[in-house]
Amino acid sequence: MSEKNIKSEDEPPKYILTIRDRILFPSFLPREGDFSDMIVKRDFLKKIAITQDELLKHKINRVGTDITWDCTDTFSYEFTALELAFLKRVFAEKNAKKQLTDESLPLYELFF
């Protein structure tokens, strides 16, 4: 499950994501948007992307429609002000439209 670290006075907040979060995140983000949103989305997804090394290390595989992995590690990220504003807006819109799901709820809670 996702969690946000407590930040110190001098440091930006760090967000803790799991492999599951990193796999699911792209499906919650809009496929369309204006130029700025698409640049921010692209940079955000690059930041949290699973690498080839992680595929091997954590045994991430697709089995039919399911994705499996062998990892309980968490990963710490710092997001830019633009990324955070984008994510908060996306999740606020999904909440207003009653489009949150069981899968997206932990990510929503991470940013609100």
Residue pairs with C-beta under 8 A, 6 or more apart in sequence:
1 18
1 106
2 15
2 16
2 17
2 18
2 21
2 106
2 107
2 109
2 110
3 16
3 74
3 110
4 13
4 14
4 15
4 16
4 110
5 13
5 14
5 15
5 16
5 76
7 13
7 14
12 78
13 78
14 76
14 77
14 78
15 76
15 77
15 78
15 79
15 110
16 74
16 75
16 76
16 77
17 25
17 48
17 74
17 75
17 77
18 71
18 72
18 73
18 74
18 75
19 50
19 54
19 58
19 60
19 69
19 71
19 73
19 75
20 69
21 48
21 106
21 107
22 48
22 49
22 50
22 75
23 50
23 60
23 67
23 69
24 103
24 104
24 107
25 45
25 48
25 107
26 45
28 90
28 91
28 94
28 103
28 104
28 107
29 41
29 44
29 45
29 90
30 37
30 41
30 90
33 41
36 82
37 86
40 80
40 82
40 83
40 86
41 86
43 80
43 83
44 79
44 83
44 86
44 87
47 77
47 79
47 83
48 75
48 77
50 60
54 60
57 71
58 69
58 70
58 71
58 73
59 68
59 69
59 70
59 71
60 67
60 68
60 69
60 71
61 67
61 68
61 69
62 68
79 87
84 111
87 111
88 111
88 112
91 100
91 104
91 107
91 108
91 111
91 112
92 112
94 100
94 104
94 108
95 108
100 108
